[in-house]
Amino acid sequence: MNSTVTPLVRFLFCGALIFCACRNEENTSKMQKKNMHRSNPEKDYLEAVIAMDTLSTETYKRVIDKHDSLFKIYNNPVDPYLHYFKGRKYLLEKKRDSAIAEYQKMKSKRLNDTIELLKTYSILSQSFGDGLLVESGVMEKIISAMEVAERTHSPITYRFYDLLAKAYFQNQNEKASFKYSGLYYENHPYKTHSVVKQRYYDISFLLASRLGDDQKMKFYNSKARELAVKIGDSLAIARSYDNESQIYARQNQNEKSLQYSRLYFNYLKKHNNLNDIAFNNLATSFIRNKQPDSAIKYYREGIELEKKNLFKKRKGLYYNGLKDAYVLKGDFARAMEAADSAYTIELRNFQAIEAVKIAELQEKYETEKKDQSIQELNERNKLNEAAIKQQRWTLVLLTLIFLSIFLFFYILYNQQRLKQKNRLLKSENQRLNIEQKLLQTQLNPHFIFNAIANLQSLIASGHVEEPVCYLNSFSSLLRGVLEQNRKDFIELSEELNSLNNYIRLQQMRYVGVFDYQIIVDEGLNLEHILIPPMLIQPFVENAIEHGFRLISHKGMLNISFNKVNEMLFISVDDNGSGLRSNDVNKQKKQSLAQVILRERLALLFSSHEQSAKFTVNDKKEGHGVIAEITIPLIEE
C-alpha cells in the first residue's frame, strides 16, 4: 500500500486529484492552488494516472469527481492531462463519444512520447465493445502502438498488453490472451498491490476456464481467495464461491456446485448487486442438480434483467438453459418456444458478426484497388517524365550539332506528330481496357446476385449449419473472383478451382438433383494454359438453373477441355430440359448473356488478330443442351 500512497500524494500537490482520504479539504485546496503552477508536473501526473489502477471502483469515482472541480480552477486548454481526465469523467457518465473527442485534443510536444501513447491507448480502448469481434484494423493499431511502447520503454507499456489480452479474448484466442495477460501483470509498476493482483487472478481464472484447464482454475481461484481473506475483501471472497461452483460442476459434484452458487448469489442479492450472469449460473446449477422448477424461475428472472440493459448484446444461452429445464420437466411445448428464442438471438448475433466480416472484406478489396490505381499512375508519370526529359536532351543535342533552323522545325514538327499519335493510341488503348473491364463487371454482379439468392433460400429453410457452411464457401469463392477480376487471363487451374467451388455450392442448394464431372485433356498443362476468368461459369449456371430445375430424372453435367489444332475446345454438356422448354424471359436473359460474352471475347482476342467463338444448341440425340467454346490456345 505504501508504494501507492506516495505518487498519489505527489499528484495532489500538483493539483490534478483530491484523494478521498484527505482530512481537511479546505487546507488541501489552498495547498493545491499554491502548487498549481509547478514547472514540471508531468511526471507526477503520470505516476498518479498509473496509481489509479490500485483504487477501488467507488474510490476511483470520487477521485474523478473531485479532480473535475479542481480543473475548473486550473483551466489550461493546452494541458493534455486536462483533456485526459475530462475524458475519464465522460466515461463515468457513459458519454463515450464526448470522451473520445477529449482524448483527441491531447497534444504532445514529442513524437511517440508517453502522452502520445496514453492518448492512443485511451482512444483504442474505446474502439471495440465488450463481447464483439475485434476487427483486424483495430488489432493492427493495438500491436503497432504496443511495439512503439516497448521500443521506447514507456511506463504504460503494460496497458497495451492488457488491451491486447482483452482483444484476443473477444476474438476467442484464449492462449494469446493468457500470454498478454501475464505480460500485463509482470510489467505493471504496482503488481504487488492487492487490487492489481486480484484482477490478475480473476482474469487468469476466466482464461483457464475457457481453456478447460482444471489445475490452473484451482490454482488461481485459491490465490484469489487467499488474497481476498488477507485484505478482508468480502466481494472477492464471494466471487471465489462462484469460481468454486464452476470447478465442482466440471467434476460433476452437482450438490456442492449448487451450494457455492447459492452463496455467491445471496451475497450479490444482499448487497443489491445482482446481474444476469449470476441468475444464469444459479439456474444452471439447479439444472445439474435435477431441479427444473427452480432453474426455470431464475432463468426467467435473468432474462428480464438482461432485457433492461438496452446497450448489452443479447445472448441465447439463457433460453438454451430454459429449454433444458423444460425438457427435464417434460414440458416439450415450452422447451420448443425457448429453443426458438435462442435460435433467433444466436442467428441475429451471427448475422451481425458476418456483416462485419463482409464489410471488412469489401473495405480491403477497395483499398487494394485504390492502391493499385495509384501505383499505376505513379509509374505512368515516371515514364512520361523520363520520355519528356529524353526528348528535351535530344532536341538540344540536334540543335547544337546541325545549327539549322529548318532542321529544328522539322524535328519539332515530327515530335508533335509522334506525341499526338501516341496520345491517340493511349486513348484508344484505355478505351478498350475500360470496355473490357466493364464487360467483365457485367458478368460478376450477375453471378454474385444468384449466389446471394441461394444463401437466402438456405436461411429460409430454418437450418443454421448449412447457411454457415454455404457462407464460408461463398466468401472463399468471392475472394478468388475479386482477385481474378483484375486480370485479363488466369491459369486454367484457377478457373477449374473456381468452377469446382461454384458447382459444389449449387449442389449444396440442389441436394441430389445432379452430378458432374470435369475432364481435362492429358496434353494440357493446367499451370501454363491461360484462359479468361469466369468464362465457363455462365454456361454451367444455365445448365443448373434452367436445365435441371424441372426435370424428373437426375441431371448430369459434363465439362471437357481439349486441344484441337492449336485451339482450346471447351464443351459444357447437360441432360436437362433443353432450350425449347425454357420460357421467353429466360431465353432473353440467356441471349443477353451471350451478347456480353461475344463482346468480351472480341475485345480479348481481336486486337491480336485471333478469333474466338461459342455455340449453344439443343442436343440432336437425347435431352439437354451442349455449349461449345473455342478460343486460341495461350500458354505462358
C-alpha positions as CSV (number, residue, x, y, z in Angstrom):
1,M,0.0,0.0,0.0
2,N,2.9,2.4,0.7
3,S,4.0,2.3,-2.9
4,T,0.6,3.6,-3.9
5,V,0.3,6.5,-1.4
6,T,3.5,8.2,-2.5
7,P,2.6,9.1,-6.1
8,L,-1.0,9.9,-5.1
9,V,0.3,12.5,-2.6
10,R,2.6,14.0,-5.1
11,F,-0.2,14.2,-7.5
12,L,-2.4,16.0,-5.0
13,F,0.3,18.7,-4.7
14,C,0.2,19.0,-8.5
15,G,-3.4,19.8,-8.3
16,A,-4.8,17.1,-10.6
17,L,-6.5,14.9,-7.9
18,I,-8.1,15.2,-4.5
19,F,-7.8,11.8,-2.7
20,C,-10.9,10.9,-0.7
21,A,-8.9,10.2,2.5
22,C,-7.8,13.9,2.9
23,R,-8.6,15.0,6.5
24,N,-9.0,18.7,5.8
25,E,-10.3,19.5,2.3
26,E,-10.2,23.3,2.8
27,N,-6.5,23.3,3.7
28,T,-5.8,20.8,0.9
29,S,-7.5,23.1,-1.6
30,K,-5.3,26.0,-0.6
31,M,-2.2,23.9,-1.0
32,Q,-3.3,22.7,-4.4
33,K,-3.9,26.3,-5.6
34,K,-0.5,27.2,-4.3
35,N,1.2,24.4,-6.3
36,M,-0.9,24.8,-9.5
37,H,2.0,26.3,-11.4
38,R,4.8,23.9,-10.8
39,S,7.2,24.0,-13.7
40,N,7.3,20.3,-14.4
41,P,4.3,18.3,-13.0
42,E,4.1,15.9,-15.9
43,K,5.9,13.1,-14.0
44,D,3.6,13.4,-11.1
45,Y,0.6,13.4,-13.3
46,L,1.7,10.2,-15.0
47,E,2.5,8.5,-11.7
48,A,-0.9,9.4,-10.4
49,V,-2.6,8.0,-13.6
50,I,-0.8,4.7,-13.1
51,A,-1.5,4.6,-9.4
52,M,-5.2,4.9,-10.1
53,D,-5.2,1.3,-11.2
54,T,-4.9,0.5,-7.4
55,L,-8.1,2.3,-6.4
56,S,-11.4,0.5,-5.8
57,T,-14.3,1.4,-8.1
58,E,-16.0,3.7,-5.6
59,T,-12.8,5.5,-4.6
60,Y,-12.0,5.9,-8.3
61,K,-15.3,7.6,-8.9
62,R,-14.8,10.0,-6.0
63,V,-11.3,10.9,-7.2
64,I,-12.5,11.6,-10.7
65,D,-15.4,13.8,-9.4
66,K,-13.1,15.8,-7.2
67,H,-10.4,16.4,-9.8
68,D,-13.1,17.7,-12.2
69,S,-13.8,20.6,-9.8
70,L,-10.1,21.3,-9.4
71,F,-9.5,21.5,-13.2
72,K,-12.2,24.1,-13.4
73,I,-9.9,26.4,-11.4
74,Y,-6.8,25.3,-13.3
75,N,-8.2,25.5,-16.8
76,N,-5.2,25.3,-19.2
77,P,-6.6,24.2,-22.6
78,V,-3.2,23.1,-23.8
79,D,-2.6,20.7,-20.9
80,P,-3.0,17.2,-22.3
81,Y,-3.9,15.8,-18.8
82,L,-6.8,18.2,-18.5
83,H,-8.4,16.5,-21.6
84,Y,-7.4,13.1,-20.3
85,F,-9.2,13.4,-17.0
86,K,-12.2,15.1,-18.7
87,G,-12.4,12.0,-20.9
88,R,-12.4,9.8,-17.9
89,K,-15.2,11.9,-16.4
90,Y,-17.2,11.5,-19.5
91,L,-16.8,7.7,-19.5
92,L,-18.2,7.6,-15.9
93,E,-21.2,9.4,-17.3
94,K,-21.4,6.9,-20.2
95,K,-20.7,9.6,-22.8
96,R,-18.3,7.6,-25.0
97,D,-18.2,10.0,-28.0
98,S,-17.5,13.0,-25.8
99,A,-14.7,11.1,-24.1
100,I,-13.1,10.2,-27.4
101,A,-13.3,13.8,-28.5
102,E,-11.5,14.9,-25.4
103,Y,-8.8,12.3,-25.9
104,Q,-8.2,13.6,-29.4
105,K,-7.4,17.1,-28.0
106,M,-4.4,15.7,-26.2
107,K,-1.3,17.3,-27.8
108,S,2.3,16.1,-27.3
109,K,5.5,18.0,-27.8
110,R,7.4,14.9,-28.9
111,L,6.6,12.1,-31.3
112,N,5.8,8.7,-29.6
113,D,6.3,10.0,-26.0
114,T,4.2,8.9,-23.1
115,I,1.4,11.5,-23.6
116,E,1.0,10.4,-27.2
117,L,0.9,6.7,-26.2
118,L,-1.6,7.5,-23.4
119,K,-3.8,9.3,-26.0
120,T,-3.5,6.3,-28.4
121,Y,-4.4,3.8,-25.7
122,S,-7.4,5.8,-24.4
123,I,-8.9,6.0,-28.0
124,L,-8.1,2.4,-28.8
125,S,-9.7,1.2,-25.6
126,Q,-13.0,2.6,-26.8
127,S,-12.7,1.2,-30.3
128,F,-14.4,-2.1,-29.6
129,G,-17.3,-3.0,-27.4
130,D,-17.5,-5.9,-24.9
131,G,-18.2,-9.2,-26.4
132,L,-17.9,-8.1,-30.1
133,L,-15.4,-9.3,-32.6
134,V,-12.4,-7.0,-32.8
135,E,-11.6,-6.1,-36.4
136,S,-8.2,-6.7,-37.9
137,G,-7.6,-3.0,-38.4
138,V,-8.0,-2.3,-34.7
139,M,-5.8,-5.2,-33.8
140,E,-3.1,-3.9,-36.1
141,K,-3.3,-0.5,-34.4
142,I,-3.0,-2.0,-30.9
143,I,0.0,-4.1,-31.9
144,S,1.7,-1.2,-33.6
145,A,1.2,1.0,-30.5
146,M,2.5,-1.8,-28.3
147,E,5.7,-2.1,-30.3
148,V,6.3,1.6,-30.1
149,A,5.8,1.5,-26.3
150,E,8.2,-1.5,-26.0
151,R,10.8,0.3,-28.1
152,T,10.7,3.5,-26.1
153,H,10.4,1.7,-22.8
154,S,7.3,3.5,-21.9
155,P,5.9,3.1,-18.3
156,I,2.4,2.4,-19.7
157,T,3.5,-0.5,-21.9
158,Y,1.6,-2.8,-19.6
159,R,-1.7,-1.1,-20.6
160,F,-1.2,-2.2,-24.2
161,Y,-0.6,-5.7,-23.1
162,D,-3.9,-5.6,-21.2
163,L,-5.7,-4.1,-24.2
164,L,-4.3,-6.8,-26.5
165,A,-5.3,-9.6,-24.0
166,K,-8.9,-8.3,-24.0
167,A,-9.0,-8.1,-27.8
168,Y,-7.7,-11.7,-28.2
169,F,-10.2,-12.9,-25.6
170,Q,-13.1,-11.3,-27.5
171,N,-11.7,-13.0,-30.7
172,Q,-11.7,-16.3,-28.8
173,N,-7.9,-16.8,-28.9
174,E,-7.6,-17.7,-25.2
175,K,-3.9,-18.8,-25.5
176,A,-2.8,-15.4,-26.8
177,S,-5.0,-13.7,-24.3
178,F,-3.4,-15.7,-21.5
179,K,0.1,-14.7,-22.7
180,Y,-0.5,-11.0,-22.8
181,S,-2.5,-11.1,-19.5
182,G,0.7,-12.4,-17.9
183,L,2.8,-9.7,-19.6
184,Y,0.4,-7.1,-18.3
185,Y,0.8,-8.3,-14.7
186,E,4.6,-8.8,-14.9
187,N,5.2,-5.3,-16.3
188,H,2.7,-3.4,-14.0
189,P,4.5,-0.9,-11.8
190,Y,2.2,-1.8,-8.9
191,K,1.9,-5.6,-9.4
192,T,2.4,-6.2,-5.7
193,H,-0.7,-4.2,-4.9
194,S,-3.8,-6.2,-3.8
195,V,-6.2,-4.6,-6.4
196,V,-3.8,-5.4,-9.3
197,K,-3.1,-8.9,-8.1
198,Q,-6.8,-9.6,-7.5
199,R,-7.7,-8.5,-11.0
200,Y,-4.9,-10.7,-12.5
201,Y,-6.1,-13.8,-10.6
202,D,-9.7,-13.3,-11.7
203,I,-8.7,-12.8,-15.3
204,S,-6.4,-15.9,-15.2
205,F,-9.2,-18.0,-13.7
206,L,-11.6,-17.0,-16.5
207,L,-9.0,-17.8,-19.2
208,A,-8.2,-21.1,-17.6
209,S,-11.9,-21.9,-17.6
210,R,-12.2,-21.1,-21.3
211,L,-9.1,-23.3,-21.9
212,G,-10.6,-26.1,-19.8
213,D,-7.5,-26.3,-17.5
214,D,-8.9,-27.5,-14.1
215,Q,-5.5,-27.3,-12.4
216,K,-5.0,-23.6,-13.3
217,M,-8.6,-22.9,-12.4
218,K,-8.0,-24.3,-8.9
219,F,-4.6,-22.5,-8.6
220,Y,-5.8,-19.0,-9.5
221,N,-9.1,-19.3,-7.5
222,S,-7.1,-20.4,-4.5
223,K,-4.7,-17.4,-4.9
224,A,-7.7,-15.0,-5.3
225,R,-9.4,-16.4,-2.2
226,E,-6.2,-16.2,-0.1
227,L,-5.7,-12.6,-1.1
228,A,-9.3,-11.7,-0.5
229,V,-9.3,-13.2,3.0
230,K,-6.0,-11.4,3.8
231,I,-7.2,-7.9,2.8
232,G,-10.8,-8.6,4.0
233,D,-12.5,-8.1,0.6
234,S,-15.9,-9.7,1.1
235,L,-16.9,-9.3,-2.6
236,A,-13.8,-11.0,-3.8
237,I,-14.4,-13.8,-1.3
238,A,-18.0,-14.2,-2.6
239,R,-16.7,-14.2,-6.2
240,S,-14.4,-17.1,-5.3
241,Y,-17.5,-19.0,-4.3
242,D,-18.8,-18.7,-7.9
243,N,-15.5,-19.9,-9.2
244,E,-15.6,-22.8,-6.8
245,S,-19.1,-23.7,-8.1
246,Q,-17.7,-23.9,-11.6
247,I,-14.9,-26.2,-10.5
248,Y,-17.2,-28.6,-8.7
249,A,-19.5,-28.5,-11.8
250,R,-16.6,-29.6,-14.0
251,Q,-16.1,-32.5,-11.5
252,N,-19.8,-33.5,-11.6
253,Q,-20.2,-32.7,-7.9
254,N,-23.5,-31.0,-8.5
255,E,-24.7,-30.6,-4.9
256,K,-21.5,-28.8,-3.9
257,S,-21.7,-26.7,-7.1
258,L,-25.2,-25.6,-6.2
259,Q,-24.2,-24.8,-2.6
260,Y,-21.4,-22.4,-3.7
261,S,-23.5,-20.9,-6.4
262,R,-26.2,-20.0,-3.8
263,L,-23.6,-18.5,-1.5
264,Y,-22.4,-16.2,-4.3
265,F,-26.0,-15.3,-5.5
266,N,-27.2,-14.5,-1.9
267,Y,-24.2,-12.2,-1.3
268,L,-24.9,-10.2,-4.5
269,K,-28.6,-10.0,-3.6
270,K,-27.8,-8.8,-0.1
271,H,-25.7,-6.0,-1.4
272,N,-28.1,-5.1,-4.3
273,N,-25.5,-6.0,-6.9
274,L,-27.2,-8.9,-8.9
275,N,-26.5,-9.3,-12.6
276,D,-28.0,-11.6,-15.3
277,I,-24.9,-13.9,-15.2
278,A,-25.5,-14.7,-11.5
279,F,-29.1,-15.7,-12.3
280,N,-27.8,-17.9,-15.2
281,N,-25.1,-19.6,-13.1
282,L,-27.5,-20.4,-10.3
283,A,-30.2,-21.7,-12.7
284,T,-27.6,-23.9,-14.4
285,S,-26.6,-25.3,-11.0
286,F,-30.3,-26.2,-10.4
287,I,-30.4,-27.9,-13.8
288,R,-27.4,-30.1,-13.0
289,N,-29.0,-31.0,-9.6
290,K,-32.2,-32.1,-11.4
291,Q,-34.4,-29.2,-10.0
292,P,-36.0,-27.8,-13.2
293,D,-38.7,-25.6,-11.4
294,S,-36.1,-23.6,-9.6
295,A,-33.9,-23.4,-12.7
296,I,-36.9,-22.0,-14.7
297,K,-37.6,-19.4,-12.1
298,Y,-34.0,-18.0,-12.1
299,Y,-33.6,-18.3,-15.9
300,R,-36.7,-16.1,-16.4
301,E,-35.5,-13.5,-13.8
302,G,-32.1,-13.4,-15.5
303,I,-33.7,-12.9,-18.9
304,E,-35.8,-10.0,-17.6
305,L,-32.7,-8.4,-16.0
306,E,-30.8,-8.7,-19.3
307,K,-33.7,-7.1,-21.3
308,K,-33.4,-3.9,-19.1
309,N,-29.8,-3.3,-20.3
310,L,-30.5,-1.8,-23.8
311,F,-26.8,-1.5,-24.6
312,K,-25.8,-5.1,-23.9
313,K,-25.8,-7.7,-26.7
314,R,-28.5,-10.3,-26.1
315,K,-27.3,-13.9,-25.6
316,G,-29.1,-17.1,-26.4
317,L,-27.6,-19.2,-23.6
318,Y,-30.4,-18.2,-21.1
319,Y,-33.0,-19.5,-23.5
320,N,-31.0,-22.7,-24.1
321,G,-30.8,-23.3,-20.4
322,L,-34.6,-22.6,-20.2
323,K,-35.1,-25.2,-22.9
324,D,-33.1,-27.8,-21.0
325,A,-35.1,-27.1,-17.9
326,Y,-38.4,-27.6,-19.7
327,V,-37.1,-30.8,-21.3
328,L,-36.1,-32.1,-17.9
329,K,-39.6,-31.2,-16.6
330,G,-41.2,-32.9,-19.7
331,D,-42.8,-29.7,-21.0
332,F,-41.7,-30.0,-24.6
333,A,-44.0,-27.3,-26.0
334,R,-42.4,-24.6,-23.8
335,A,-39.0,-26.2,-24.5
336,M,-39.6,-25.6,-28.2
337,E,-40.6,-22.0,-27.6
338,A,-37.3,-21.4,-25.6
339,A,-35.3,-23.1,-28.3
340,D,-36.8,-20.9,-31.0
341,S,-36.0,-17.8,-29.0
342,A,-32.4,-19.0,-28.5
343,Y,-32.1,-19.7,-32.2
344,T,-33.5,-16.3,-33.1
345,I,-31.0,-14.5,-30.9
346,E,-28.0,-16.6,-32.0
347,L,-28.9,-16.1,-35.6
348,R,-29.1,-12.3,-35.2
349,N,-25.7,-12.3,-33.4
350,F,-24.2,-14.5,-36.1
351,Q,-25.5,-12.2,-38.9
352,A,-24.0,-9.2,-37.2
353,I,-20.6,-10.8,-37.0
354,E,-20.7,-12.0,-40.6
355,A,-21.8,-8.5,-41.7
356,V,-18.7,-7.1,-40.0
357,K,-16.5,-9.7,-41.8
358,I,-18.1,-9.0,-45.2
359,A,-17.7,-5.2,-44.7
360,E,-14.1,-5.7,-43.8
361,L,-13.5,-7.9,-46.9
362,Q,-15.1,-5.2,-49.1
363,E,-13.1,-2.5,-47.5
364,K,-9.9,-4.4,-48.0
365,Y,-10.7,-5.0,-51.7
366,E,-11.5,-1.3,-52.3
367,T,-8.2,-0.3,-50.6
368,E,-6.2,-2.7,-52.7
369,K,-7.9,-1.5,-55.8
370,K,-7.1,2.2,-55.0
371,D,-3.5,1.3,-54.1
372,Q,-3.0,-0.4,-57.4
373,S,-4.5,2.6,-59.3
374,I,-2.2,5.0,-57.5
375,Q,0.8,2.8,-58.2
376,E,0.0,2.5,-61.9
377,L,-0.5,6.3,-62.1
378,N,2.9,7.0,-60.5
379,E,4.6,4.6,-62.8
380,R,3.0,6.2,-65.8
381,N,4.1,9.7,-64.6
382,K,7.7,8.5,-64.2
383,L,7.7,7.1,-67.7
384,N,6.2,10.3,-69.1
385,E,8.8,12.4,-67.2
386,A,11.6,10.2,-68.5
387,A,10.3,10.4,-72.1
388,I,10.0,14.2,-71.9
389,K,13.5,14.6,-70.5
390,Q,15.0,12.4,-73.2
391,Q,13.2,14.3,-75.9
392,R,14.4,17.6,-74.5
393,W,18.1,16.5,-74.5
394,T,17.7,15.0,-78.0
395,L,16.3,18.3,-79.2
396,V,19.1,20.3,-77.6
397,L,21.8,18.0,-79.0
398,L,20.4,18.1,-82.5
399,T,20.1,21.8,-82.4
400,L,23.7,22.2,-81.3
401,I,25.0,19.7,-84.0
402,F,23.2,20.8,-87.1
403,L,22.6,24.5,-86.2
404,S,19.9,24.6,-88.7
405,I,16.6,26.3,-88.1
406,F,15.0,24.3,-90.8
407,L,16.1,21.0,-89.3
408,F,15.0,22.3,-85.8
409,F,11.4,22.9,-87.0
410,Y,11.4,19.7,-88.9
411,I,12.3,17.7,-85.8
412,L,9.8,19.7,-83.7
413,Y,7.1,19.0,-86.3
414,N,7.8,15.3,-86.2
415,Q,7.9,15.2,-82.4
416,Q,4.5,16.9,-82.3
417,R,3.1,14.3,-84.7
418,L,4.5,11.4,-82.7
419,K,3.1,12.9,-79.4
420,Q,-0.3,13.3,-81.0
421,K,-0.3,9.8,-82.4
422,N,0.9,8.4,-79.0
423,R,-1.9,10.2,-77.2
424,L,-4.4,8.8,-79.6
425,L,-3.0,5.3,-79.2
426,K,-3.1,5.6,-75.4
427,S,-6.6,7.0,-75.5
428,E,-7.7,4.1,-77.7
429,N,-5.9,1.6,-75.6
430,Q,-7.5,3.0,-72.4
431,R,-10.9,2.9,-74.0
432,L,-10.5,-0.8,-74.9
433,N,-9.3,-1.6,-71.4
434,I,-12.2,0.2,-69.8
435,E,-14.7,-1.5,-72.1
436,Q,-13.2,-4.9,-71.3
437,K,-13.4,-4.2,-67.5
438,L,-17.0,-3.0,-67.8
439,L,-18.0,-6.2,-69.7
440,Q,-16.3,-8.3,-67.0
441,T,-18.2,-6.5,-64.3
442,Q,-21.4,-7.1,-66.2
443,L,-20.9,-10.8,-65.6
444,N,-19.7,-10.7,-62.0
445,P,-22.7,-9.0,-60.3
446,H,-25.0,-11.5,-62.1
447,F,-23.0,-14.3,-60.5
448,I,-23.0,-12.7,-57.1
449,F,-26.7,-11.9,-57.0
450,N,-27.6,-15.5,-57.8
451,A,-25.2,-16.8,-55.0
452,I,-26.9,-14.4,-52.5
453,A,-30.3,-15.7,-53.6
454,N,-29.1,-19.3,-53.0
455,L,-28.0,-18.2,-49.4
456,Q,-31.4,-16.6,-48.8
457,S,-33.2,-19.8,-49.7
458,L,-31.0,-21.8,-47.4
459,I,-31.6,-19.4,-44.5
460,A,-35.3,-19.6,-45.2
461,S,-35.1,-23.4,-44.7
462,G,-34.6,-22.9,-41.0
463,H,-31.3,-24.7,-40.6
464,V,-28.2,-22.9,-39.2
465,E,-25.3,-25.2,-40.1
466,E,-26.0,-25.2,-43.9
467,P,-26.1,-21.4,-44.3
468,V,-22.9,-21.1,-42.2
469,C,-21.1,-23.7,-44.4
470,Y,-22.5,-22.1,-47.5
471,L,-21.4,-18.6,-46.5
472,N,-17.9,-19.8,-45.7
473,S,-17.6,-21.4,-49.1
474,F,-19.2,-18.5,-50.8
475,S,-16.8,-16.0,-49.1
476,S,-13.8,-18.1,-50.2
477,L,-15.1,-18.2,-53.8
478,L,-15.9,-14.5,-53.8
479,R,-12.4,-13.6,-52.6
480,G,-11.0,-15.6,-55.6
481,V,-13.4,-14.0,-58.0
482,L,-12.4,-10.5,-56.8
483,E,-8.7,-11.2,-57.2
484,Q,-9.2,-12.7,-60.7
485,N,-11.4,-9.7,-61.8
486,R,-8.3,-7.5,-62.1
487,K,-6.7,-9.9,-64.7
488,D,-7.4,-10.4,-68.3
489,F,-6.3,-14.0,-68.2
490,I,-5.7,-16.6,-65.4
491,E,-4.3,-20.1,-65.3
492,L,-6.6,-22.9,-66.2
493,S,-6.0,-24.4,-62.8
494,E,-7.5,-21.3,-61.2
495,E,-10.5,-21.4,-63.4
496,L,-11.1,-25.1,-62.6
497,N,-10.8,-24.4,-58.9
498,S,-13.4,-21.6,-59.1
499,L,-15.6,-23.8,-61.2
500,N,-15.5,-26.7,-58.7
501,N,-16.3,-24.3,-55.8
502,Y,-19.3,-22.8,-57.7
503,I,-20.7,-26.3,-58.7
504,R,-20.3,-27.5,-55.1
505,L,-22.2,-24.5,-53.8
506,Q,-25.0,-25.3,-56.3
507,Q,-25.0,-28.9,-55.1
508,M,-25.5,-27.7,-51.6
509,R,-28.6,-25.8,-52.7
510,Y,-30.0,-28.6,-55.0
511,V,-29.2,-31.6,-53.0
512,G,-29.2,-34.8,-55.0
513,V,-30.5,-33.0,-58.2
514,F,-27.4,-33.5,-60.3
515,D,-23.9,-34.9,-60.6
516,Y,-21.0,-33.5,-62.6
517,Q,-17.5,-34.4,-63.9
518,I,-14.7,-32.3,-65.4
519,I,-12.4,-33.9,-67.9
520,V,-9.1,-32.3,-69.0
521,D,-7.0,-33.5,-71.9
522,E,-3.8,-35.0,-70.7
523,G,-1.8,-32.8,-73.1
524,L,-3.0,-29.6,-71.4
525,N,-0.7,-28.2,-68.7
526,L,-3.1,-26.6,-66.1
527,E,-0.4,-24.3,-64.8
528,H,0.7,-22.9,-68.1
529,I,-2.6,-22.6,-70.1
530,L,-4.2,-19.2,-69.8
531,I,-8.0,-18.6,-70.1
532,P,-10.2,-15.5,-69.4
533,P,-11.7,-15.6,-65.9
534,M,-15.4,-16.6,-65.4
535,L,-15.6,-17.9,-69.0
536,I,-17.3,-21.2,-68.3
537,Q,-19.5,-20.2,-65.3
538,P,-22.4,-18.7,-67.2
539,F,-22.9,-21.9,-69.3
540,V,-22.7,-24.0,-66.1
541,E,-25.2,-21.7,-64.4
542,N,-27.7,-22.0,-67.3
543,A,-27.4,-25.8,-67.2
544,I,-28.1,-26.0,-63.4
545,E,-30.7,-23.2,-63.0
546,H,-32.7,-23.8,-66.2
547,G,-31.8,-27.3,-67.3
548,F,-32.0,-29.3,-64.1
549,R,-34.7,-27.4,-62.2
550,L,-37.8,-29.1,-63.5
551,I,-36.6,-32.5,-64.8
552,S,-37.8,-35.7,-63.3
553,H,-34.6,-37.6,-63.8
554,K,-31.2,-37.0,-62.2
555,G,-29.1,-34.4,-64.0
556,M,-25.6,-35.0,-65.3
557,L,-23.2,-32.2,-66.2
558,N,-20.1,-33.0,-68.3
559,I,-17.4,-30.4,-68.8
560,S,-14.4,-31.1,-71.0
561,F,-11.2,-29.3,-72.1
562,N,-9.4,-30.4,-75.3
563,K,-6.6,-29.2,-77.5
564,V,-7.7,-29.1,-81.2
565,N,-5.4,-27.6,-83.9
566,E,-3.7,-25.2,-81.5
567,M,-7.1,-24.1,-80.2
568,L,-8.7,-24.8,-76.8
569,F,-12.0,-26.5,-77.2
570,I,-14.4,-26.5,-74.2
571,S,-17.7,-28.4,-74.1
572,V,-20.5,-28.0,-71.5
573,D,-23.0,-30.8,-71.9
574,D,-26.1,-31.4,-69.8
575,N,-29.1,-33.8,-69.9
576,G,-31.6,-31.2,-68.8
577,S,-34.8,-29.9,-70.2
578,G,-33.2,-28.2,-73.2
579,L,-33.6,-24.7,-74.8
580,R,-37.1,-25.3,-76.3
581,S,-38.7,-25.8,-72.9
582,N,-37.4,-22.5,-71.4
583,D,-39.8,-19.6,-71.3
584,V,-39.4,-16.4,-73.2
585,N,-38.0,-14.4,-70.3
586,K,-35.2,-16.9,-69.6
587,Q,-34.3,-17.1,-73.3
588,K,-34.0,-13.3,-73.3
589,K,-31.7,-13.3,-70.3
590,Q,-29.5,-16.1,-71.9
591,S,-29.4,-14.1,-75.2
592,L,-28.2,-11.0,-73.3
593,A,-25.5,-13.0,-71.5
594,Q,-24.4,-14.4,-74.8
595,V,-24.1,-10.9,-76.4
596,I,-22.0,-9.8,-73.5
597,L,-19.8,-12.8,-73.8
598,R,-19.3,-12.3,-77.6
599,E,-18.3,-8.7,-77.0
600,R,-15.8,-9.8,-74.3
601,L,-14.2,-12.4,-76.5
602,A,-13.9,-9.9,-79.3
603,L,-12.1,-7.4,-77.1
604,L,-9.7,-10.0,-75.7
605,F,-8.7,-11.6,-79.0
606,S,-9.5,-9.2,-81.9
607,S,-6.5,-6.9,-81.1
608,H,-4.2,-9.9,-81.7
609,E,-5.9,-10.9,-84.9
610,Q,-7.2,-14.0,-83.3
611,S,-10.7,-15.4,-83.3
612,A,-12.9,-16.9,-80.5
613,K,-16.4,-18.2,-80.8
614,F,-19.1,-20.3,-79.0
615,T,-22.4,-22.0,-79.8
616,V,-25.3,-23.1,-77.6
617,N,-27.7,-25.7,-79.1
618,D,-30.1,-28.4,-78.1
619,K,-28.6,-31.9,-78.4
620,K,-29.7,-33.8,-81.5
621,E,-30.0,-37.0,-79.6
622,G,-31.4,-37.2,-76.1
623,H,-32.3,-34.4,-73.7
624,G,-30.3,-31.4,-72.8
625,V,-28.1,-28.6,-74.2
626,I,-24.5,-28.6,-75.4
627,A,-22.4,-25.4,-75.3
628,E,-19.1,-25.4,-77.3
629,I,-16.5,-22.7,-76.8
630,T,-13.4,-22.3,-79.0
631,I,-10.6,-19.9,-78.0
632,P,-7.0,-19.6,-79.0
633,L,-4.6,-21.8,-77.0
634,I,-2.5,-19.3,-74.9
635,E,0.5,-20.6,-73.0
636,E,2.8,-18.8,-70.6
